[in-house]
């Protein structure tokens, strides 16, 4: 299915403009509606906020509002400049101290959510540094970008992790617009007893044939290993991949995240864009 709209979540920080540029490139490629949502960091997540008392509290609140307003204005100006002469439609939104569930609605009303890196790679605590919440709760595919990923580096070489599971199937379906446009797609299977029992001596062959029928330039690779996440990252490094597509295994609760082994490895170690579906 063609992507008709995507949302990019922005937050205070040095890499917001690169993330917006990357999302705008995808919107231009697909002629899709681009939604930019700026998420204001709740005061409770500001370091040392809980230690301010008396007059110091008032001063901290004033400084916080000034700094947040300046960052929002800078991001808004970058959005207006980027989309001034666009061939696609776009809109700007502001999310000020919204609850997690309301924040999810921005993603649920779009085909794809573009976010920053996962918490394990983030240098500070923010709402969007916890991208895992969006992966497991929004119901939409999530594209997680490293902070310093070049905006102009489009997903030409793609690695897809395939284990025959529901999540991996969903991820491939969600990534199909990117896979069709890619120059090379490596469908990587890390065979184990389960996949061999289900799919015989050549697990992944049927999925490779399915992708080929869609015009995807796919190559099937069977790569033995104990840690599927580590194997996938090794293949990404070997071909200098621009994107890794994988189904996210795990679940999210208010107080905890329970992740599968490969998902945990990738969220902690991947230094390239990840497209995850759950």
Protein Blocks (a to p, Z undefined) as FASTA:
>chain_A
ZZfbdcddddedjklmmmmmmmmmmmmmnopacddddddddfklpghklmpgcjllmmmm
mmmmmmmmmmmmmmmmmmmmmmmmccbdcdddddehiafklmmmmmmmpcbdcddddfkl
pcbdcfklmmmlmmmmnopacddddfklcfklccfbccdddehiaklmmmmmmmmmmmmm
pmbdcddddddfklmmmnojmghjlmmmmmmmnopacdddddedfblmlmmmmmmmmnop
abdcdddeddddfkbccddfklmmmmmmoccdcdddZZ
